Amino acid sequence: MPNPIFILNGPNLNRLGVREPEIYGAETLDDIRAACADRAMAFGFNIEFRQTNHEGQLVDWVQEAADAAAALVINPAAYGHTSVALHDALKLVDAPIVEVHLSNPAARESFRRRNYVTRVADGTVSGFGATSYVLGVEAACRFAMKRSD
């Protein structure tokens, strides 16, 4: 089996299902994990799915993905708007990077319009709730398969 698709999640995403469901939806992170695993499996990939509230941990996992991932799907959450360290770590990743967001940051508060992750991602999927992840995983799998040809 090929290297896994890494799916990394930033702060507060562990609270999905109870955190502002009018913005983020009713699905939990476990629901999203299951949907991502199913979609990746349809393309012949396993996933490595993780969530942290700590910036340094997220950077460490991005570095791990740089060495071991067929592709990286990342929801940086608030760190997308603030973390130069995350941006710099993502620049080390040679595999395809797909950024996902449950909501559409461009349609929200003005501070969410600056994004350090978008600048290094191959593509972004946002605004479709939990479906953003499924679409992001599909894109990541397709990018990874194209690279391996």
N, CA and C atoms as an extended XYZ file, in Angstrom:
447
Properties=species:S:1:pos:R:3:atomname:S:1:resname:S:1:resid:I:1 pbc="F F F"
N         0.854       -1.184        0.000 N   MET     1
C         0.000        0.000        0.000 CA  MET     1
C         0.896        1.242        0.000 C   MET     1
N         0.468        2.304       -0.707 N   PRO     2
C         1.270        3.530       -0.749 CA  PRO     2
C         1.318        4.218        0.611 C   PRO     2
N         2.181        5.208        0.693 N   ASN     3
C         2.244        6.010        1.909 CA  ASN     3
C         0.862        6.582        2.206 C   ASN     3
N         0.573        6.847        3.482 N   PRO     4
C        -0.763        7.344        3.847 CA  PRO     4
C        -0.971        8.802        3.461 C   PRO     4
N        -2.230        9.174        3.431 N   ILE     5
C        -2.614       10.583        3.344 CA  ILE     5
C        -2.673       11.082        4.782 C   ILE     5
N        -1.860       12.056        5.112 N   PHE     6
C        -1.906       12.659        6.441 CA  PHE     6
C        -3.025       13.690        6.453 C   PHE     6
N        -3.850       13.661        7.491 N   ILE     7
C        -4.910       14.642        7.682 CA  ILE     7
C        -4.692       15.244        9.061 C   ILE     7
N        -4.244       16.484        9.069 N   LEU     8
C        -3.868       17.148       10.312 CA  LEU     8
C        -4.837       18.274       10.619 C   LEU     8
N        -5.198       18.367       11.885 N   ASN     9
C        -6.219       19.303       12.347 CA  ASN     9
C        -5.695       20.162       13.479 C   ASN     9
N        -5.950       21.439       13.380 N   GLY    10
C        -5.494       22.390       14.373 CA  GLY    10
C        -6.451       22.579       15.532 C   GLY    10
N        -6.296       23.704       16.239 N   PRO    11
C        -6.965       23.919       17.518 CA  PRO    11
C        -8.488       24.003       17.429 C   PRO    11
N        -9.094       23.494       18.473 N   ASN    12
C       -10.534       23.545       18.729 CA  ASN    12
C       -11.365       22.613       17.863 C   ASN    12
N       -10.744       21.942       16.912 N   LEU    13
C       -11.514       21.030       16.066 CA  LEU    13
C       -11.939       19.787       16.829 C   LEU    13
N       -11.298       19.503       17.954 N   ASN    14
C       -11.747       18.410       18.821 CA  ASN    14
C       -13.112       18.702       19.445 C   ASN    14
N       -13.578       19.924       19.339 N   ARG    15
C       -14.865       20.329       19.914 CA  ARG    15
C       -15.980       20.405       18.870 C   ARG    15
N       -15.697       19.899       17.669 N   LEU    16
C       -16.746       19.902       16.647 CA  LEU    16
C       -17.958       19.125       17.139 C   LEU    16
N       -19.109       19.572       16.712 N   GLY    17
C       -20.369       18.972       17.149 CA  GLY    17
C       -21.001       19.757       18.284 C   GLY    17
N       -20.161       20.437       19.087 N   VAL    18
C       -20.677       21.279       20.165 CA  VAL    18
C       -20.224       22.732       20.001 C   VAL    18
N       -19.186       22.962       19.255 N   ARG    19
C       -18.644       24.311       19.054 CA  ARG    19
C       -19.351       24.998       17.889 C   ARG    19
N       -20.115       25.998       18.171 N   GLU    20
C       -20.781       26.816       17.164 CA  GLU    20
C       -21.301       25.985       15.978 C   GLU    20
N       -22.240       25.081       16.244 N   PRO    21
C       -22.727       24.221       15.162 CA  PRO    21
C       -23.360       24.997       14.006 C   PRO    21
N       -23.818       26.206       14.258 N   GLU    22
C       -24.374       27.028       13.183 CA  GLU    22
C       -23.303       27.433       12.170 C   GLU    22
N       -22.047       27.418       12.585 N   ILE    23
C       -20.923       27.727       11.690 CA  ILE    23
C       -20.234       26.445       11.231 C   ILE    23
N       -19.961       25.527       12.170 N   TYR    24
C       -19.113       24.377       11.886 CA  TYR    24
C       -19.878       23.075       11.656 C   TYR    24
N       -21.176       23.082       11.882 N   GLY    25
C       -21.980       21.891       11.649 CA  GLY    25
C       -22.090       21.007       12.876 C   GLY    25
N       -22.858       19.944       12.735 N   ALA    26
C       -23.136       19.035       13.848 CA  ALA    26
C       -22.222       17.816       13.865 C   ALA    26
N       -21.475       17.583       12.770 N   GLU    27
C       -20.588       16.418       12.734 CA  GLU    27
C       -19.441       16.581       13.721 C   GLU    27
N       -19.031       15.469       14.292 N   THR    28
C       -17.881       15.462       15.187 CA  THR    28
C       -16.617       15.184       14.373 C   THR    28
N       -15.480       15.365       15.007 N   LEU    29
C       -14.225       15.055       14.340 CA  LEU    29
C       -14.135       13.558       14.037 C   LEU    29
N       -14.703       12.719       14.898 N   ASP    30
C       -14.741       11.279       14.611 CA  ASP    30
C       -15.589       10.976       13.386 C   ASP    30
N       -16.695       11.681       13.199 N   ASP    31
C       -17.501       11.525       11.988 CA  ASP    31
C       -16.680       11.876       10.753 C   ASP    31
N       -15.944       12.963       10.857 N   ILE    32
C       -15.113       13.414        9.734 CA  ILE    32
C       -13.999       12.415        9.470 C   ILE    32
N       -13.380       11.908       10.526 N   ARG    33
C       -12.326       10.899       10.369 CA  ARG    33
C       -12.858        9.690        9.593 C   ARG    33
N       -14.020        9.195        9.940 N   ALA    34
C       -14.594        8.024        9.267 CA  ALA    34
C       -14.868        8.322        7.792 C   ALA    34
N       -15.415        9.493        7.496 N   ALA    35
C       -15.696        9.858        6.106 CA  ALA    35
C       -14.407        9.980        5.300 C   ALA    35
N       -13.372       10.527        5.915 N   CYS    36
C       -12.080       10.663        5.231 CA  CYS    36
C       -11.451        9.296        4.966 C   CYS    36
N       -11.534        8.411        5.947 N   ALA    37
C       -10.978        7.067        5.776 CA  ALA    37
C       -11.679        6.339        4.638 C   ALA    37
N       -12.991        6.451        4.576 N   ASP    38
C       -13.757        5.811        3.502 CA  ASP    38
C       -13.363        6.364        2.137 C   ASP    38
N       -13.246        7.688        2.044 N   ARG    39
C       -12.918        8.290        0.744 CA  ARG    39
C       -11.507        7.920        0.316 C   ARG    39
N       -10.553        7.962        1.233 N   ALA    40
C        -9.170        7.601        0.895 CA  ALA    40
C        -9.076        6.138        0.480 C   ALA    40
N        -9.794        5.266        1.192 N   MET    41
C        -9.768        3.835        0.873 CA  MET    41
C       -10.279        3.582       -0.540 C   MET    41
N       -11.238        4.370       -0.996 N   ALA    42
C       -11.761        4.221       -2.360 CA  ALA    42
C       -10.669        4.460       -3.402 C   ALA    42
N        -9.630        5.200       -3.023 N   PHE    43
C        -8.499        5.462       -3.916 CA  PHE    43
C        -7.290        4.577       -3.587 C   PHE    43
N        -7.436        3.685       -2.606 N   GLY    44
C        -6.353        2.785       -2.249 CA  GLY    44
C        -5.363        3.339       -1.242 C   GLY    44
N        -5.780        4.360       -0.490 N   PHE    45
C        -4.907        4.972        0.507 CA  PHE    45
C        -5.466        4.761        1.911 C   PHE    45
N        -4.573        4.631        2.873 N   ASN    46
C        -4.918        4.730        4.286 CA  ASN    46
C        -4.709        6.175        4.707 C   ASN    46
N        -5.216        6.512        5.877 N   ILE    47
C        -5.009        7.864        6.393 CA  ILE    47
C        -4.304        7.822        7.734 C   ILE    47
N        -3.649        8.896        8.041 N   GLU    48
C        -3.090        9.177        9.357 CA  GLU    48
C        -3.792       10.453        9.799 C   GLU    48
N        -4.744       10.349       10.735 N   PHE    49
C        -5.637       11.442       11.098 CA  PHE    49
C        -5.306       11.893       12.511 C   PHE    49
N        -4.989       13.172       12.676 N   ARG    50
C        -4.576       13.690       13.989 CA  ARG    50
C        -5.139       15.090       14.229 C   ARG    50
N        -5.286       15.425       15.510 N   GLN    51
C        -5.740       16.758       15.913 CA  GLN    51
C        -4.946       17.193       17.127 C   GLN    51
N        -4.582       18.477       17.155 N   THR    52
C        -3.893       19.041       18.311 CA  THR    52
C        -4.324       20.486       18.517 C   THR    52
N        -4.239       20.916       19.752 N   ASN    53
C        -4.472       22.314       20.092 CA  ASN    53
C        -3.154       23.074       20.239 C   ASN    53
N        -2.034       22.417       19.934 N   HIS    54
C        -0.713       22.985       20.191 CA  HIS    54
C         0.049       23.208       18.890 C   HIS    54
N         0.462       24.437       18.669 N   GLU    55
C         1.129       24.813       17.423 CA  GLU    55
C         2.392       23.994       17.165 C   GLU    55
N         3.227       23.834       18.173 N   GLY    56
C         4.469       23.085       17.991 CA  GLY    56
C         4.209       21.635       17.613 C   GLY    56
N         3.179       21.035       18.184 N   GLN    57
C         2.829       19.655       17.835 CA  GLN    57
C         2.411       19.576       16.373 C   GLN    57
N         1.632       20.548       15.927 N   LEU    58
C         1.201       20.572       14.528 CA  LEU    58
C         2.410       20.707       13.599 C   LEU    58
N         3.344       21.557       13.952 N   VAL    59
C         4.577       21.712       13.166 CA  VAL    59
C         5.349       20.396       13.126 C   VAL    59
N         5.467       19.719       14.261 N   ASP    60
C         6.151       18.419       14.293 CA  ASP    60
C         5.480       17.419       13.359 C   ASP    60
N         4.158       17.389       13.361 N   TRP    61
C         3.436       16.449       12.497 CA  TRP    61
C         3.592       16.806       11.023 C   TRP    61
N         3.635       18.091       10.703 N   VAL    62
C         3.875       18.501        9.314 CA  VAL    62
C         5.257       18.027        8.883 C   VAL    62
N         6.236       18.149        9.762 N   GLN    63
C         7.572       17.659        9.433 CA  GLN    63
C         7.569       16.147        9.233 C   GLN    63
N         6.821       15.435       10.044 N   GLU    64
C         6.683       13.990        9.863 CA  GLU    64
C         6.027       13.677        8.518 C   GLU    64
N         5.002       14.428        8.177 N   ALA    65
C         4.329       14.239        6.888 CA  ALA    65
C         5.293       14.498        5.730 C   ALA    65
N         6.185       15.458        5.897 N   ALA    66
C         7.164       15.750        4.847 CA  ALA    66
C         7.988       14.509        4.505 C   ALA    66
N         8.193       13.647        5.484 N   ASP    67
C         8.995       12.437        5.276 CA  ASP    67
C         8.165       11.213        4.921 C   ASP    67
N         6.870       11.203        5.252 N   ALA    68
C         6.127        9.937        5.186 CA  ALA    68
C         4.792        9.981        4.454 C   ALA    68
N         4.325       11.140        4.034 N   ALA    69
C         2.973       11.232        3.478 CA  ALA    69
C         2.965       11.195        1.954 C   ALA    69
N         1.959       10.535        1.401 N   ALA    70
C         1.708       10.615       -0.040 CA  ALA    70
C         1.125       11.979       -0.374 C   ALA    70
N         0.377       12.545        0.550 N   ALA    71
C        -0.202       13.882        0.439 CA  ALA    71
C        -0.614       14.327        1.835 C   ALA    71
N        -0.827       15.617        1.969 N   LEU    72
C        -1.207       16.200        3.257 CA  LEU    72
C        -2.480       17.009        3.087 C   LEU    72
N        -3.476       16.693        3.905 N   VAL    73
C        -4.693       17.493        4.025 CA  VAL    73
C        -4.602       18.166        5.388 C   VAL    73
N        -4.768       19.472        5.408 N   ILE    74
C        -4.620       20.182        6.674 CA  ILE    74
C        -5.733       21.195        6.869 C   ILE    74
N        -6.331       21.141        8.064 N   ASN    75
C        -7.211       22.200        8.530 CA  ASN    75
C        -6.443       22.874        9.662 C   ASN    75
N        -5.764       23.971        9.353 N   PRO    76
C        -4.931       24.606       10.367 CA  PRO    76
C        -5.738       25.355       11.414 C   PRO    76
N        -7.048       25.531       11.159 N   ALA    77
C        -7.911       26.311       12.043 CA  ALA    77
C        -7.271       27.686       12.248 C   ALA    77
N        -7.287       28.204       13.449 N   ALA    78
C        -6.786       29.558       13.703 CA  ALA    78
C        -5.313       29.723       13.361 C   ALA    78
N        -4.536       28.643       13.399 N   TYR    79
C        -3.111       28.770       13.086 CA  TYR    79
C        -2.865       29.167       11.635 C   TYR    79
N        -3.824       28.941       10.763 N   GLY    80
C        -3.673       29.396        9.389 CA  GLY    80
C        -3.539       30.906        9.300 C   GLY    80
N        -4.131       31.618       10.248 N   HIS    81
C        -4.135       33.077       10.238 CA  HIS    81
C        -2.976       33.673       11.019 C   HIS    81
N        -2.265       32.842       11.779 N   THR    82
C        -1.273       33.401       12.707 CA  THR    82
C         0.109       32.778       12.636 C   THR    82
N         0.244       31.586       12.087 N   SER    83
C         1.481       30.835       12.305 CA  SER    83
C         2.451       30.857       11.126 C   SER    83
N         3.476       31.677       11.265 N   VAL    84
C         4.575       31.657       10.305 CA  VAL    84
C         5.353       30.351       10.456 C   VAL    84
N         5.436       29.816       11.658 N   ALA    85
C         6.128       28.540       11.876 CA  ALA    85
C         5.446       27.415       11.093 C   ALA    85
N         4.133       27.384       11.086 N   LEU    86
C         3.406       26.378       10.322 CA  LEU    86
C         3.648       26.583        8.820 C   LEU    86
N         3.585       27.809        8.362 N   HIS    87
C         3.874       28.136        6.966 CA  HIS    87
C         5.251       27.596        6.573 C   HIS    87
N         6.251       27.888        7.394 N   ASP    88
C         7.612       27.461        7.079 CA  ASP    88
C         7.747       25.943        7.070 C   ASP    88
N         7.073       25.258        7.989 N   ALA    89
C         7.112       23.791        8.008 CA  ALA    89
C         6.457       23.224        6.751 C   ALA    89
N         5.345       23.808        6.337 N   LEU    90
C         4.652       23.324        5.145 CA  LEU    90
C         5.501       23.489        3.890 C   LEU    90
N         6.366       24.481        3.865 N   LYS    91
C         7.248       24.668        2.715 CA  LYS    91
C         8.239       23.508        2.571 C   LYS    91
N         8.442       22.730        3.637 N   LEU    92
C         9.330       21.567        3.590 CA  LEU    92
C         8.671       20.344        2.962 C   LEU    92
N         7.350       20.382        2.810 N   VAL    93
C         6.597       19.223        2.329 CA  VAL    93
C         6.624       19.209        0.805 C   VAL    93
N         7.175       18.129        0.252 N   ASP    94
C         7.217       17.982       -1.197 CA  ASP    94
C         5.944       17.331       -1.732 C   ASP    94
N         5.221       16.646       -0.884 N   ALA    95
C         3.967       15.996       -1.281 CA  ALA    95
C         2.882       17.056       -1.492 C   ALA    95
N         1.819       16.715       -2.210 N   PRO    96
C         0.711       17.660       -2.390 CA  PRO    96
C         0.087       18.061       -1.053 C   PRO    96
N        -0.287       19.327       -0.957 N   ILE    97
C        -0.923       19.872        0.245 CA  ILE    97
C        -2.285       20.426       -0.143 C   ILE    97
N        -3.319       19.967        0.558 N   VAL    98
C        -4.675       20.483        0.358 CA  VAL    98
C        -5.155       21.050        1.692 C   VAL    98
N        -5.491       22.316        1.684 N   GLU    99
C        -6.018       22.991        2.870 CA  GLU    99
C        -7.537       22.859        2.867 C   GLU    99
N        -8.111       22.547        4.024 N   VAL   100
C        -9.564       22.450        4.137 CA  VAL   100
C       -10.064       23.299        5.301 C   VAL   100
N       -11.277       23.804        5.119 N   HIS   101
C       -11.963       24.538        6.177 CA  HIS   101
C       -13.440       24.184        6.120 C   HIS   101
N       -14.044       24.008        7.267 N   LEU   102
C       -15.470       23.729        7.338 CA  LEU   102
C       -16.291       24.933        6.882 C   LEU   102
N       -15.916       26.103        7.361 N   SER   103
C       -16.602       27.336        6.980 CA  SER   103
C       -15.822       27.994        5.839 C   SER   103
N       -16.308       29.130        5.387 N   ASN   104
C       -15.613       29.883        4.360 CA  ASN   104
C       -14.958       31.083        5.042 C   ASN   104
N       -13.656       30.996        5.344 N   PRO   105
C       -13.003       32.083        6.075 CA  PRO   105
C       -13.117       33.439        5.387 C   PRO   105
N       -13.145       33.459        4.064 N   ALA   106
C       -13.216       34.729        3.337 CA  ALA   106
C       -14.539       35.446        3.561 C   ALA   106
N       -15.560       34.718        4.000 N   ALA   107
C       -16.878       35.316        4.235 CA  ALA   107
C       -17.100       35.660        5.703 C   ALA   107
N       -16.052       35.515        6.495 N   ARG   108
C       -16.209       35.751        7.934 CA  ARG   108
C       -15.453       37.010        8.356 C   ARG   108
N       -15.002       37.075        9.601 N   GLU   109
C       -14.317       38.249       10.119 CA  GLU   109
C       -13.085       38.577        9.270 C   GLU   109
N       -12.770       39.865        9.191 N   SER   110
C       -11.670       40.302        8.320 CA  SER   110
C       -10.328       39.686        8.718 C   SER   110
N       -10.100       39.424       10.005 N   PHE   111
C        -8.807       38.848       10.402 CA  PHE   111
C        -8.602       37.446        9.846 C   PHE   111
N        -9.680       36.772        9.442 N   ARG   112
C        -9.561       35.428        8.877 CA  ARG   112
C        -9.152       35.448        7.402 C   ARG   112
N        -9.055       36.600        6.816 N   ARG   113
C        -8.729       36.684        5.387 CA  ARG   113
C        -7.231       36.579        5.135 C   ARG   113
N        -6.408       36.786        6.146 N   ARG   114
C        -4.973       36.552        5.992 CA  ARG   114
C        -4.735       35.089        6.337 C   ARG   114
N        -4.047       34.393        5.440 N   ASN   115
C        -3.847       32.962        5.652 CA  ASN   115
C        -2.461       32.563        5.169 C   ASN   115
N        -1.653       32.068        6.100 N   TYR   116
C        -0.293       31.658        5.768 CA  TYR   116
C        -0.242       30.277        5.114 C   TYR   116
N        -1.246       29.459        5.303 N   VAL   117
C        -1.260       28.110        4.746 CA  VAL   117
C        -1.637       28.145        3.270 C   VAL   117
N        -2.603       28.970        2.916 N   THR   118
C        -3.046       29.061        1.529 CA  THR   118
C        -1.882       29.346        0.590 C   THR   118
N        -0.927       30.092        1.067 N   ARG   119
C         0.225       30.490        0.241 CA  ARG   119
C         1.110       29.322       -0.166 C   ARG   119
N         1.034       28.215        0.576 N   VAL   120
C         1.882       27.059        0.249 CA  VAL   120
C         1.080       25.821       -0.134 C   VAL   120
N        -0.236       25.914       -0.082 N   ALA   121
C        -1.087       24.765       -0.434 CA  ALA   121
C        -1.248       24.670       -1.949 C   ALA   121
N        -1.417       23.443       -2.416 N   ASP   122
C        -1.713       23.228       -3.832 CA  ASP   122
C        -3.155       23.599       -4.147 C   ASP   122
N        -4.024       23.525       -3.156 N   GLY   123
C        -5.422       23.871       -3.339 CA  GLY   123
C        -6.117       24.003       -2.008 C   GLY   123
N        -7.283       24.636       -2.026 N   THR   124
C        -8.062       24.861       -0.811 CA  THR   124
C        -9.522       24.506       -1.075 C   THR   124
N       -10.134       23.834       -0.105 N   VAL   125
C       -11.563       23.532       -0.147 CA  VAL   125
C       -12.162       24.117        1.128 C   VAL   125
N       -13.149       24.998        0.974 N   SER   126
C       -13.733       25.612        2.166 CA  SER   126
C       -15.205       25.893        1.949 C   SER   126
N       -15.918       25.942        3.084 N   GLY   127
C       -17.296       26.373        3.066 CA  GLY   127
C       -18.330       25.281        2.892 C   GLY   127
N       -17.918       24.027        2.822 N   PHE   128
C       -18.857       22.935        2.586 CA  PHE   128
C       -19.056       22.051        3.810 C   PHE   128
N       -18.746       22.564        4.985 N   GLY   129
C       -18.886       21.774        6.201 CA  GLY   129
C       -17.976       20.555        6.141 C   GLY   129
N       -18.446       19.453        6.704 N   ALA   130
C       -17.640       18.225        6.729 CA  ALA   130
C       -17.310       17.727        5.329 C   ALA   130
N       -18.130       18.067        4.356 N   THR   131
C       -17.857       17.664        2.972 CA  THR   131
C       -16.557       18.280        2.457 C   THR   131
N       -16.136       19.408        3.023 N   SER   132
C       -14.848       19.997        2.631 CA  SER   132
C       -13.718       18.992        2.813 C   SER   132
N       -13.778       18.226        3.894 N   TYR   133
C       -12.741       17.223        4.140 CA  TYR   133
C       -12.780       16.120        3.086 C   TYR   133
N       -13.961       15.631        2.770 N   VAL   134
C       -14.094       14.545        1.795 CA  VAL   134
C       -13.572       15.009        0.439 C   VAL   134
N       -13.937       16.215        0.044 N   LEU   135
C       -13.450       16.770       -1.211 CA  LEU   135
C       -11.935       16.984       -1.166 C   LEU   135
N       -11.438       17.433       -0.026 N   GLY   136
C        -9.999       17.626        0.136 CA  GLY   136
C        -9.223       16.327        0.066 C   GLY   136
N        -9.756       15.287        0.688 N   VAL   137
C        -9.099       13.974        0.631 CA  VAL   137
C        -9.103       13.454       -0.802 C   VAL   137
N       -10.212       13.608       -1.484 N   GLU   138
C       -10.251       13.165       -2.882 CA  GLU   138
C        -9.212       13.906       -3.717 C   GLU   138
N        -9.126       15.209       -3.560 N   ALA   139
C        -8.125       15.984       -4.296 CA  ALA   139
C        -6.717       15.523       -3.941 C   ALA   139
N        -6.455       15.310       -2.667 N   ALA   140
C        -5.125       14.867       -2.236 CA  ALA   140
C        -4.774       13.514       -2.853 C   ALA   140
N        -5.728       12.595       -2.855 N   CYS   141
C        -5.492       11.277       -3.450 CA  CYS   141
C        -5.200       11.405       -4.941 C   CYS   141
N        -5.965       12.217       -5.612 N   ARG   142
C        -5.754       12.397       -7.060 CA  ARG   142
C        -4.400       13.037       -7.341 C   ARG   142
N        -4.036       14.061       -6.567 N   PHE   143
C        -2.708       14.676       -6.707 CA  PHE   143
C        -1.609       13.631       -6.479 C   PHE   143
N        -1.737       12.841       -5.433 N   ALA   144
C        -0.726       11.840       -5.084 CA  ALA   144
C        -0.616       10.786       -6.189 C   ALA   144
N        -1.739       10.350       -6.708 N   MET   145
C        -1.711        9.339       -7.777 CA  MET   145
C        -1.065        9.911       -9.044 C   MET   145
N        -1.351       11.141       -9.352 N   LYS   146
C        -0.764       11.765      -10.525 CA  LYS   146
C         0.749       11.892      -10.371 C   LYS   146
N         1.198       12.228       -9.184 N   ARG   147
C         2.638       12.346       -8.930 CA  ARG   147
C         3.363       11.022       -9.044 C   ARG   147
N         2.660        9.949       -8.702 N   SER   148
C         3.326        8.627       -8.716 CA  SER   148
C         3.367        8.017      -10.112 C   SER   148
N         2.646        8.620      -11.077 N   ASP   149
C         2.668        8.101      -12.462 CA  ASP   149
C         3.987        8.338      -13.139 C   ASP   149
